[in-house]
Amino acid sequence: MLAPDPPPAASAPNPRPRRLLDSVRDSIRLKHYSPRTEETYVHWIKRFIYFHGKRHPRELGAAEVTAFLNHLVQTRDVAAATQNQALSALLFLYREVLAEPLAWLDGLERAKRPARVPTVLSVPEVSALLAGMTGTKWLMAALLYGSGLRLRECLTLRVKDVDFDYRQVVVRQGKGAKDRRTLLPGTVVEPLQAHLARVKALHERDVESGYGEVELPNALDLKYPNAGRQWGWQFVFPSHKFSADPRSGVIRRHHVYENYLIRGVKLATARAGIAKHVSCHTLRHSFATHLLENGYDIRTVQELLGHASVETTMIYTHVMNKGGRGVFSPLDVPRDRVAAFRPESKYPRGGPSKNGNIDLTAAGGATIPPAAKTSARTPLPQSGS
Protein backbone atom coordinates (compact mmCIF):
# COMPACT_ATOMS: atom_id res chain seq x y z
CA MET A 1 0.00 0.00 0.00
CA LEU A 2 1.38 3.33 -1.06
CA ALA A 3 1.94 6.01 1.51
CA PRO A 4 -0.34 8.97 1.14
CA ASP A 5 1.02 11.99 -0.61
CA PRO A 6 2.37 14.66 1.72
CA PRO A 7 0.17 17.67 2.12
CA PRO A 8 1.07 20.56 -0.16
CA ALA A 9 3.41 23.06 1.34
CA ALA A 10 1.76 26.15 2.57
CA SER A 11 2.10 28.84 -0.04
CA ALA A 12 4.16 31.81 0.97
CA PRO A 13 2.15 34.93 1.60
CA ASN A 14 2.14 37.46 -1.20
CA PRO A 15 5.06 39.84 -0.78
CA ARG A 16 4.18 43.37 0.09
CA PRO A 17 4.12 45.56 -3.02
CA ARG A 18 7.10 47.84 -3.32
CA ARG A 19 6.49 51.43 -2.33
CA LEU A 20 6.44 53.99 -5.11
CA LEU A 21 9.30 56.13 -3.79
CA ASP A 22 11.46 53.04 -3.34
CA SER A 23 10.83 52.19 -6.99
CA VAL A 24 11.82 55.75 -7.91
CA ARG A 25 15.11 55.37 -6.04
CA ASP A 26 15.80 52.02 -7.71
CA SER A 27 15.22 53.48 -11.18
CA ILE A 28 17.46 56.47 -10.47
CA ARG A 29 20.30 54.28 -9.20
CA LEU A 30 19.90 51.96 -12.18
CA LYS A 31 20.68 54.89 -14.45
CA HIS A 32 23.65 55.95 -12.25
CA TYR A 33 22.21 59.37 -11.45
CA SER A 34 23.92 61.32 -8.71
CA PRO A 35 22.67 61.18 -5.09
CA ARG A 36 21.73 64.87 -5.39
CA THR A 37 19.48 64.10 -8.37
CA GLU A 38 17.87 61.25 -6.43
CA GLU A 39 17.17 63.51 -3.49
CA THR A 40 15.71 66.23 -5.72
CA TYR A 41 13.48 63.93 -7.78
CA VAL A 42 12.07 62.19 -4.70
CA HIS A 43 11.36 65.58 -3.14
CA TRP A 44 9.32 66.85 -6.10
CA ILE A 45 7.45 63.58 -6.60
CA LYS A 46 6.48 63.57 -2.94
CA ARG A 47 5.26 67.17 -3.15
CA PHE A 48 3.24 66.31 -6.28
CA ILE A 49 1.51 63.43 -4.47
CA TYR A 50 0.72 65.51 -1.38
CA PHE A 51 -0.57 68.39 -3.52
CA HIS A 52 -3.27 66.08 -4.94
CA GLY A 53 -4.34 64.62 -1.62
CA LYS A 54 -2.04 61.56 -1.61
CA ARG A 55 -3.62 60.11 -4.75
CA HIS A 56 -1.49 57.64 -6.68
CA PRO A 57 0.16 59.18 -9.77
CA ARG A 58 -1.45 56.51 -11.97
CA GLU A 59 -4.80 58.17 -11.25
CA LEU A 60 -3.47 61.57 -12.31
CA GLY A 61 -2.87 63.00 -15.75
CA ALA A 62 -1.97 66.07 -17.75
CA ALA A 63 -4.46 68.33 -15.96
CA GLU A 64 -3.07 67.45 -12.52
CA VAL A 65 0.56 67.90 -13.63
CA THR A 66 -0.25 71.27 -15.18
CA ALA A 67 -2.15 72.36 -12.07
CA PHE A 68 0.83 71.47 -9.88
CA LEU A 69 3.30 73.35 -12.08
CA ASN A 70 1.00 76.39 -12.21
CA HIS A 71 0.71 76.27 -8.42
CA LEU A 72 4.49 76.46 -8.12
CA VAL A 73 4.62 79.57 -10.30
CA GLN A 74 1.48 81.42 -9.26
CA THR A 75 1.32 80.60 -5.55
CA ARG A 76 4.88 79.69 -4.58
CA ASP A 77 6.48 82.16 -7.04
CA VAL A 78 9.34 79.80 -7.92
CA ALA A 79 11.90 80.53 -10.61
CA ALA A 80 11.74 79.00 -14.09
CA ALA A 81 14.65 76.69 -13.28
CA THR A 82 12.79 75.33 -10.24
CA GLN A 83 9.66 74.74 -12.30
CA ASN A 84 11.66 72.85 -14.93
CA GLN A 85 13.29 70.80 -12.20
CA ALA A 86 9.88 69.71 -10.89
CA LEU A 87 8.75 68.90 -14.43
CA SER A 88 11.84 66.73 -15.01
CA ALA A 89 11.08 64.76 -11.86
CA LEU A 90 7.49 64.12 -12.95
CA LEU A 91 8.55 63.13 -16.46
CA PHE A 92 10.99 60.63 -14.96
CA LEU A 93 8.22 59.26 -12.73
CA TYR A 94 5.80 58.56 -15.54
CA ARG A 95 8.30 57.41 -18.18
CA GLU A 96 10.84 55.41 -16.20
CA VAL A 97 9.04 54.28 -13.03
CA LEU A 98 5.39 53.87 -14.02
CA ALA A 99 6.28 53.01 -17.64
CA GLU A 100 3.42 55.10 -18.98
CA PRO A 101 4.65 56.92 -22.09
CA LEU A 102 1.55 59.07 -22.31
CA ALA A 103 1.14 61.39 -25.26
CA TRP A 104 0.54 64.44 -23.11
CA LEU A 105 4.03 64.20 -21.62
CA ASP A 106 5.62 65.36 -24.86
CA GLY A 107 3.19 68.27 -25.12
CA LEU A 108 4.25 69.90 -21.85
CA GLU A 109 6.32 73.03 -22.40
CA ARG A 110 9.20 73.97 -20.18
CA ALA A 111 9.43 77.47 -18.76
CA LYS A 112 12.02 79.67 -20.45
CA ARG A 113 14.89 80.49 -18.17
CA PRO A 114 15.78 84.19 -18.21
CA ALA A 115 19.33 85.07 -19.19
CA ARG A 116 21.42 85.89 -16.12
CA VAL A 117 24.79 87.58 -15.95
CA PRO A 118 27.13 85.82 -13.49
CA THR A 119 28.52 87.69 -10.51
CA VAL A 120 32.27 88.18 -10.88
CA LEU A 121 34.75 89.48 -8.34
CA SER A 122 37.66 91.68 -9.27
CA VAL A 123 41.20 90.57 -8.46
CA PRO A 124 41.41 92.87 -5.39
CA GLU A 125 38.05 91.53 -4.17
CA VAL A 126 39.23 87.92 -4.52
CA SER A 127 42.39 88.81 -2.60
CA ALA A 128 40.35 90.43 0.17
CA LEU A 129 38.01 87.43 0.29
CA LEU A 130 40.85 84.91 0.64
CA ALA A 131 42.52 87.12 3.24
CA GLY A 132 39.50 86.55 5.48
CA MET A 133 39.88 82.75 5.39
CA THR A 134 42.40 80.39 6.98
CA GLY A 135 43.33 76.73 7.05
CA THR A 136 41.27 74.20 5.14
CA LYS A 137 38.65 76.77 4.11
CA TRP A 138 41.36 78.89 2.48
CA LEU A 139 42.68 75.84 0.61
CA MET A 140 39.24 74.91 -0.70
CA ALA A 141 38.37 78.46 -1.74
CA ALA A 142 41.79 78.84 -3.38
CA LEU A 143 41.13 75.72 -5.47
CA LEU A 144 37.70 76.98 -6.51
CA TYR A 145 39.27 80.19 -7.77
CA GLY A 146 42.67 78.93 -8.87
CA SER A 147 41.47 75.75 -10.62
CA GLY A 148 37.90 76.67 -11.57
CA LEU A 149 36.37 73.79 -9.60
CA ARG A 150 32.73 73.49 -8.75
CA LEU A 151 31.90 73.08 -5.07
CA ARG A 152 30.95 69.42 -5.46
CA GLU A 153 34.11 68.70 -7.45
CA CYS A 154 36.23 70.16 -4.67
CA LEU A 155 34.44 68.18 -1.96
CA THR A 156 34.83 64.84 -3.76
CA LEU A 157 38.44 65.38 -4.84
CA ARG A 158 40.61 62.29 -4.17
CA VAL A 159 44.30 62.23 -3.25
CA LYS A 160 45.23 60.28 -6.40
CA ASP A 161 43.75 63.00 -8.62
CA VAL A 162 46.11 65.75 -7.42
CA ASP A 163 49.27 65.70 -9.55
CA PHE A 164 51.98 67.92 -8.06
CA ASP A 165 54.56 67.06 -10.74
CA TYR A 166 52.40 68.09 -13.68
CA ARG A 167 50.65 70.80 -11.66
CA GLN A 168 47.19 69.60 -12.57
CA VAL A 169 43.99 68.38 -10.97
CA VAL A 170 41.95 65.58 -12.54
CA VAL A 171 38.21 66.05 -11.99
CA ARG A 172 36.37 62.72 -11.95
CA GLN A 173 32.69 62.46 -12.79
CA GLY A 174 32.07 66.18 -12.96
CA LYS A 175 28.89 67.69 -14.28
CA GLY A 176 27.38 65.31 -16.81
CA ALA A 177 29.59 62.48 -15.42
CA LYS A 178 32.52 63.80 -17.47
CA ASP A 179 36.20 63.80 -16.51
CA ARG A 180 38.53 66.69 -17.24
CA ARG A 181 41.92 68.14 -16.34
CA THR A 182 42.49 71.58 -14.93
CA LEU A 183 45.48 73.41 -13.54
CA LEU A 184 46.89 73.29 -10.02
CA PRO A 185 47.98 76.77 -8.86
CA GLY A 186 51.55 76.96 -7.64
CA THR A 187 50.42 79.09 -4.70
CA VAL A 188 48.55 76.17 -3.12
CA VAL A 189 51.19 73.47 -3.69
CA GLU A 190 53.10 73.86 -0.43
CA PRO A 191 50.07 74.36 1.89
CA LEU A 192 48.22 71.55 0.13
CA GLN A 193 51.13 69.14 0.63
CA ALA A 194 51.24 70.04 4.32
CA HIS A 195 47.47 69.51 4.52
CA LEU A 196 47.73 66.07 2.88
CA ALA A 197 50.42 65.07 5.36
CA ARG A 198 47.98 65.72 8.21
CA VAL A 199 45.18 63.91 6.37
CA LYS A 200 47.43 60.88 5.84
CA ALA A 201 48.24 60.72 9.55
CA LEU A 202 44.50 60.85 10.29
CA HIS A 203 43.86 58.06 7.79
CA GLU A 204 46.55 55.85 9.36
CA ARG A 205 44.95 56.28 12.78
CA ASP A 206 41.57 55.33 11.32
CA VAL A 207 43.04 52.15 9.81
CA GLU A 208 44.56 51.18 13.14
CA SER A 209 41.14 51.67 14.76
CA GLY A 210 39.47 49.35 12.26
CA TYR A 211 38.08 52.05 10.00
CA GLY A 212 39.80 53.99 7.20
CA GLU A 213 37.55 52.73 4.39
CA VAL A 214 36.19 55.36 2.03
CA GLU A 215 33.23 55.20 -0.34
CA LEU A 216 34.13 54.09 -3.88
CA PRO A 217 32.18 55.00 -7.03
CA ASN A 218 30.35 52.57 -9.30
CA ALA A 219 30.70 49.46 -7.08
CA LEU A 220 34.49 49.45 -7.36
CA ASP A 221 34.60 47.97 -3.87
CA LEU A 222 33.34 44.69 -5.39
CA LYS A 223 36.05 44.68 -8.04
CA TYR A 224 38.81 45.95 -5.74
CA PRO A 225 37.85 44.96 -2.17
CA ASN A 226 40.87 46.64 -0.54
CA ALA A 227 40.88 49.84 -2.60
CA GLY A 228 38.70 51.69 -0.08
CA ARG A 229 41.52 51.64 2.48
CA GLN A 230 44.26 52.71 0.09
CA TRP A 231 45.71 56.19 0.55
CA GLY A 232 45.13 57.30 -3.04
CA TRP A 233 41.37 56.85 -2.82
CA GLN A 234 40.94 58.99 0.30
CA PHE A 235 39.23 62.37 0.10
CA VAL A 236 41.51 65.40 0.07
CA PHE A 237 39.14 67.18 2.45
CA PRO A 238 37.77 64.52 4.86
CA SER A 239 35.23 65.19 7.56
CA HIS A 240 36.33 65.55 11.16
CA LYS A 241 33.93 62.81 12.27
CA PHE A 242 32.53 59.47 11.14
CA SER A 243 29.04 59.15 9.69
CA ALA A 244 26.74 56.43 8.35
CA ASP A 245 26.46 56.01 4.60
CA PRO A 246 22.86 56.93 3.67
CA ARG A 247 22.56 53.99 1.27
CA SER A 248 24.58 51.15 2.79
CA GLY A 249 24.61 52.23 6.44
CA VAL A 250 28.37 51.60 6.71
CA ILE A 251 30.17 53.81 9.23
CA ARG A 252 33.01 55.64 7.50
CA ARG A 253 34.69 59.04 7.23
CA HIS A 254 33.09 61.01 4.41
CA HIS A 255 34.23 64.29 2.90
CA VAL A 256 33.42 67.60 4.58
CA TYR A 257 29.86 68.81 4.32
CA GLU A 258 29.21 71.50 1.73
CA ASN A 259 27.98 74.02 4.30
CA TYR A 260 31.49 74.02 5.79
CA LEU A 261 32.79 76.05 2.85
CA ILE A 262 29.54 77.85 2.03
CA ARG A 263 29.44 79.47 5.46
CA GLY A 264 33.16 80.22 5.30
CA VAL A 265 32.76 82.11 2.03
CA LYS A 266 29.77 84.04 3.36
CA LEU A 267 31.65 85.07 6.48
CA ALA A 268 34.76 86.07 4.53
CA THR A 269 32.62 88.13 2.14
CA ALA A 270 31.17 90.08 5.04
CA ARG A 271 34.60 90.63 6.56
CA ALA A 272 35.95 91.93 3.26
CA GLY A 273 33.05 94.39 2.96
CA ILE A 274 32.02 93.07 -0.46
CA ALA A 275 28.47 94.14 -1.30
CA LYS A 276 28.02 91.69 -4.19
CA HIS A 277 26.05 88.46 -3.77
CA VAL A 278 28.94 86.02 -3.46
CA SER A 279 28.70 82.23 -3.38
CA CYS A 280 31.24 79.46 -3.86
CA HIS A 281 30.38 79.37 -7.57
CA THR A 282 31.30 83.06 -7.85
CA LEU A 283 34.94 82.04 -7.48
CA ARG A 284 34.59 79.76 -10.52
CA HIS A 285 33.03 82.63 -12.49
CA SER A 286 35.94 84.85 -11.47
CA PHE A 287 38.45 82.18 -12.54
CA ALA A 288 37.06 82.11 -16.09
CA THR A 289 36.70 85.88 -16.40
CA HIS A 290 40.22 86.65 -15.19
CA LEU A 291 41.73 84.08 -17.57
CA LEU A 292 39.97 85.77 -20.50
CA GLU A 293 41.08 89.19 -19.29
CA ASN A 294 44.66 87.91 -19.24
CA GLY A 295 44.41 87.01 -22.93
CA TYR A 296 43.91 83.23 -22.81
CA ASP A 297 42.02 81.60 -25.66
CA ILE A 298 38.33 80.98 -25.01
CA ARG A 299 38.66 77.35 -26.17
CA THR A 300 41.31 76.75 -23.52
CA VAL A 301 39.06 78.26 -20.85
CA GLN A 302 36.20 76.08 -22.12
CA GLU A 303 38.25 72.91 -21.63
CA LEU A 304 39.40 73.96 -18.15
CA LEU A 305 35.79 74.62 -17.11
CA GLY A 306 34.45 71.45 -18.71
CA HIS A 307 31.77 73.22 -20.78
CA ALA A 308 30.23 71.15 -23.58
CA SER A 309 29.64 74.25 -25.72
CA VAL A 310 31.75 77.35 -26.19
CA GLU A 311 28.54 79.41 -26.04
CA THR A 312 28.37 78.67 -22.32
CA THR A 313 31.89 80.02 -21.87
CA MET A 314 31.19 83.15 -23.93
CA ILE A 315 29.03 84.58 -21.16
CA TYR A 316 32.23 85.50 -19.33
CA THR A 317 33.26 87.80 -22.17
CA HIS A 318 30.30 90.01 -21.25
CA VAL A 319 31.50 90.74 -17.74
CA MET A 320 35.14 91.57 -18.42
CA ASN A 321 36.61 94.89 -17.33
CA LYS A 322 35.77 96.57 -20.66
CA GLY A 323 32.13 97.05 -19.77
CA GLY A 324 29.08 95.39 -21.23
CA ARG A 325 30.00 93.31 -24.30
CA GLY A 326 33.44 94.92 -24.45
CA VAL A 327 32.03 98.29 -25.61
CA PHE A 328 33.28 101.59 -24.22
CA SER A 329 30.64 104.13 -23.25
CA PRO A 330 30.49 107.34 -25.36
CA LEU A 331 30.85 109.21 -22.08
CA ASP A 332 34.35 107.80 -21.73
CA VAL A 333 35.66 108.19 -25.31
CA PRO A 334 36.86 110.73 -26.22
CA ARG A 335 37.33 112.23 -22.78
CA ASP A 336 38.06 115.81 -23.92
CA ARG A 337 34.58 116.30 -25.44
CA VAL A 338 32.60 115.79 -22.25
CA ALA A 339 32.56 118.18 -19.33
CA ALA A 340 33.93 116.69 -16.12
CA PHE A 341 31.75 116.15 -13.06
CA ARG A 342 31.36 119.09 -10.66
CA PRO A 343 29.64 118.91 -7.27
CA GLU A 344 26.33 120.74 -6.97
CA SER A 345 26.10 124.07 -5.15
CA LYS A 346 23.16 126.23 -4.17
CA TYR A 347 24.22 128.98 -6.52
CA PRO A 348 26.18 128.47 -9.76
CA ARG A 349 29.71 129.78 -9.87
CA GLY A 350 30.11 131.51 -6.51
CA GLY A 351 26.52 132.32 -5.53
CA PRO A 352 24.63 135.63 -5.70
CA SER A 353 26.34 138.88 -6.66
CA LYS A 354 26.55 141.95 -4.45
CA ASN A 355 23.24 143.37 -5.69
CA GLY A 356 21.39 140.10 -5.03
CA ASN A 357 21.29 139.03 -8.67
CA ILE A 358 22.39 135.51 -9.73
CA ASP A 359 25.51 135.81 -11.86
CA LEU A 360 25.56 133.38 -14.80
CA THR A 361 27.99 135.36 -16.94
CA ALA A 362 30.84 133.04 -16.00
CA ALA A 363 28.89 130.18 -17.58
CA GLY A 364 28.07 132.18 -20.70
CA GLY A 365 24.68 133.49 -19.57
CA ALA A 366 23.25 136.82 -18.52
CA THR A 367 22.63 138.33 -15.11
CA ILE A 368 19.11 137.50 -13.92
CA PRO A 369 17.56 140.02 -11.48
CA PRO A 370 15.70 138.66 -8.42
CA ALA A 371 12.32 139.65 -9.86
CA ALA A 372 12.95 137.58 -12.95
CA LYS A 373 13.73 134.58 -10.81
CA THR A 374 10.43 134.76 -8.90
CA SER A 375 8.30 135.42 -12.00
CA ALA A 376 9.93 132.84 -14.22
CA ARG A 377 6.72 130.78 -14.38
CA THR A 378 4.22 131.94 -17.03
CA PRO A 379 0.90 132.99 -15.36
CA LEU A 380 -2.19 131.01 -16.26
CA PRO A 381 -4.89 132.84 -18.29
CA GLN A 382 -7.78 134.21 -16.22
CA SER A 383 -11.21 132.73 -16.76
CA GLY A 384 -13.33 134.80 -19.13
CA SER A 385 -10.41 136.60 -20.71
DRENFITOR-870442 format. One record per residue (C-alpha): y negated, z negated, x negated. Coordinates in steps of 0.02 Angstrom, whole numbers, padded with zeros to 5 digits, always signed. Each point is the difference from the previous one (the first is absolute). Example, Ala and Ser with C-alpha at 12.3 -4.5 7.8 and 13.67 -1.06 7.14 Angstrom:
+00225-00390-00615
-00172+00033-00069
//
This chain:
+00000+00000+00000
-00166+00053-00069
-00135-00128-00028
-00147+00018+00114
-00152+00088-00068
-00133-00117-00067
-00151-00020+00109
-00144+00114-00045
-00125-00075-00116
-00155-00062+00082
-00134+00131-00017
-00148-00051-00103
-00157-00031+00101
-00126+00140+00000
-00119-00021-00146
-00177-00044+00044
-00109+00156+00003
-00114+00015-00149
-00180-00049+00030
-00128+00138+00003
-00106-00066-00143
+00154-00022-00108
+00043+00182+00031
-00178+00047-00049
+00018-00094-00165
+00168+00084-00034
-00073+00173+00029
-00149-00036-00112
+00109-00063-00142
+00116+00149+00020
-00147+00113-00039
-00052-00109-00148
-00171-00041+00071
-00098-00137-00085
+00007-00181+00063
-00184+00016+00046
+00038+00148+00113
+00143-00096+00080
-00113-00148+00036
-00137+00112+00073
+00115+00103+00111
+00088-00154+00070
-00170-00078+00036
-00063+00148+00102
+00163+00025+00094
+00001-00183+00048
-00180+00011+00061
+00042+00156+00101
+00145-00091+00086
-00104-00154+00040
-00145+00107+00065
+00116+00071+00134
+00073-00166+00054
+00153+00000-00115
+00073+00157+00079
+00123+00096-00107
-00077+00155-00082
+00134+00110+00080
-00083-00037+00168
-00171+00054-00067
-00071+00171-00030
-00154+00101-00044
-00113-00090+00124
+00044-00172-00070
-00022+00055-00181
-00168+00078+00041
-00055-00156+00094
+00045-00109-00149
-00095+00110-00123
-00151+00007+00115
+00005-00190+00015
-00009-00015-00190
-00155+00109-00006
-00093-00052+00157
+00041-00185+00008
+00045-00049-00178
-00123+00123-00080
+00118+00044-00143
-00036+00135-00128
+00076+00173+00008
+00115-00040-00146
+00069-00152+00094
+00029+00103+00156
+00095+00131-00100
+00102-00136-00082
+00055-00066+00171
+00040+00177+00056
+00109+00030-00154
+00098-00158+00038
+00032+00054+00180
+00050+00176-00054
+00124-00075-00121
+00069-00112+00138
+00035+00141+00121
+00058+00132-00125
+00100-00099-00127
+00056-00159+00090
+00021+00050+00182
+00043+00181-00044
-00105+00067+00143
-00091+00155-00062
-00107+00011+00156
-00117+00148+00020
-00152-00108+00030
+00012-00074-00175
-00058+00162-00079
-00145+00013+00122
-00082-00163-00054
-00157+00027-00103
-00046-00111-00144
-00176-00071-00011
-00109+00085-00130
-00041-00115-00143
-00185+00003-00045
-00044+00049-00178
-00041-00154-00104
-00085-00009-00168
+00088-00122-00118
-00093-00150-00069
-00025+00019-00187
-00065-00127-00125
-00110+00047-00145
+00055-00041-00177
-00114-00153-00011
+00066-00061+00168
+00181+00017-00058
-00044-00096-00158
-00081-00138+00102
+00150-00006+00117
+00126-00018-00142
-00111-00130-00084
+00028-00112+00151
+00191+00004-00019
+00117-00079-00126
+00184-00004-00047
+00126+00096+00104
-00128+00052+00130
-00106+00081-00135
+00152+00093-00066
+00047+00066+00172
-00178+00052+00043
-00019+00082-00171
+00156+00105+00033
-00063+00052+00172
-00161+00063-00078
+00064+00054-00171
+00159+00088+00061
-00046+00048+00178
+00144-00099+00077
+00015-00043+00182
+00020-00183+00041
+00183+00019+00047
+00036+00099-00158
-00073-00139-00105
+00099-00135+00089
+00167+00090-00019
-00027+00054-00181
+00154-00034-00109
+00003-00045-00184
+00098+00157-00046
-00136+00111+00074
-00137-00060-00118
+00002+00106-00159
-00111-00074-00135
+00043+00134-00129
-00051+00147+00108
-00136-00101+00087
+00060+00046+00173
+00061-00081+00161
+00140+00079+00101
-00023-00027+00187
+00166-00002+00093
+00013+00041+00184
-00186+00009+00031
-00076+00066+00159
+00120+00126+00075
+00141-00069-00110
-00066+00102-00147
+00000-00047-00184
-00145+00036-00117
-00072-00045-00169
-00172-00070-00028
-00092-00070-00150
+00007-00176-00070
-00174-00058-00055
-00010-00061-00179
-00106-00147+00057
+00145-00079+00094
+00135+00028-00133
-00019-00163-00095
-00025-00116+00151
+00141+00089+00093
+00120-00026-00146
-00045-00184-00005
+00027-00010+00188
+00171+00082-00012
+00051-00124-00135
-00033-00143+00122
+00090+00093+00140
+00152+00026-00112
+00008-00185-00041
-00007-00037+00187
+00140+00124+00032
+00111-00078-00135
-00022-00171+00081
+00047+00073+00168
+00159+00075-00073
+00049-00166-00076
-00025-00081+00171
+00117+00125+00083
-00136+00113+00070
-00096+00140-00086
+00063+00140+00112
-00132+00118+00068
+00008+00119+00149
+00055+00177-00045
-00045+00157+00097
+00122+00114+00091
+00155-00111-00017
+00001+00014-00190
+00073-00175-00005
+00164+00076+00063
+00001+00133-00135
-00064-00115-00138
+00050-00178+00048
-00084-00082-00151
-00160+00103-00001
-00092-00126+00109
+00002-00128-00141
-00054+00119-00137
-00173-00022-00072
-00056+00179+00028
+00022-00011+00189
-00107-00156+00021
-00168+00010+00086
-00152+00001-00114
-00089-00119+00118
+00133-00120+00068
-00034-00135+00127
-00017-00180-00055
+00137-00056+00121
+00167+00057+00069
+00016+00072+00175
+00136+00067+00115
+00021+00188+00014
-00047+00047+00180
+00148+00120+00015
+00141-00077-00101
-00053-00182-00001
+00031-00014-00189
-00110-00126-00089
-00092+00087-00143
-00170+00014-00083
-00099+00140+00080
-00164+00076-00057
-00165-00084+00040
-00061+00013+00178
-00134+00130+00032
-00126-00129+00062
+00000-00074-00175
-00102+00146-00066
-00089+00041+00163
-00081-00171+00005
-00038+00008-00186
-00094+00164+00020
-00097-00067+00150
-00052-00156-00094
-00049+00098-00156
-00104+00119+00107
-00097-00145+00072
-00027-00076-00171
-00066+00165-00068
-00122+00015+00145
+00066+00171+00052
-00054+00042+00177
+00123+00144+00023
+00161-00021+00098
+00122-00015-00144
+00189-00004+00012
+00139+00024-00127
+00005+00186+00043
-00185+00013-00046
+00051-00018-00182
+00114+00152+00017
-00143+00098+00079
-00112-00051-00146
+00134+00054-00125
+00003+00177+00069
-00188+00016+00018
-00038-00061-00176
+00128+00120-00075
-00084+00146+00088
-00171-00061-00056
+00063-00002-00179
+00046+00184+00013
+00188-00005+00024
+00082+00142+00095
+00031-00032+00184
+00181+00058-00016
+00030-00133-00132
-00075-00133+00112
+00109+00063+00143
+00158-00025-00103
-00052-00173-00057
-00033-00053+00180
+00159+00081+00068
-00089+00103+00133
+00103+00140+00078
-00154+00107+00029
-00156+00024-00105
-00103-00008+00160
+00037-00186+00009
-00067-00022-00177
-00156+00102+00036
-00072-00138+00108
-00046-00091-00161
-00115+00142-00051
-00110-00047+00148
-00037-00175-00060
-00042+00034-00182
-00165-00055-00074
-00084+00167+00042
-00025-00044+00182
+00084+00072+00153
+00104+00154-00046
-00081+00008-00172
-00169+00058+00071
-00165-00070-00063
-00127-00048+00132
-00160+00105+00007
-00094-00164-00017
+00071-00018-00176
-00020+00179-00065
-00127+00046-00060
-00074-00172-00023
-00179+00057-00037
-00025+00076+00174
+00025-00159+00099
-00119-00147+00002
+00075-00160-00068
+00026-00153+00108
-00146-00120+00020
+00008-00169+00086
-00091-00015+00165
-00166-00091+00012
-00109-00050+00147
-00137+00118-00053
+00026+00162-00098
-00066+00006-00177
-00086-00168-00020
-00041-00050+00180
-00166+00009+00094
-00162+00048-00085
-00153-00110-00011
-00072+00062+00166
+00164-00033+00093
+00054+00182+00004
+00176+00052-00054
-00016+00107-00156
+00122+00147-00003
-00099+00107-00122
+00116-00047-00142
+00143+00079+00097
-00100+00156+00041
-00065-00057+00170
-00167-00052+00071
-00075-00171+00031
+00041-00059+00176
-00126-00122+00078
+00068-00153+00093
-00049+00072+00169
+00103+00155-00031
+00150-00108-00039
-00009-00095+00164
-00033+00155+00107
+00129+00111-00081
+00103+00008+00160
-00058+00133+00125
-00052-00084+00166
+00098+00045+00155
-00091+00101+00135
-00068-00103+00144
+00073+00027+00172
-00103+00118+00106
-00090+00079-00147
//
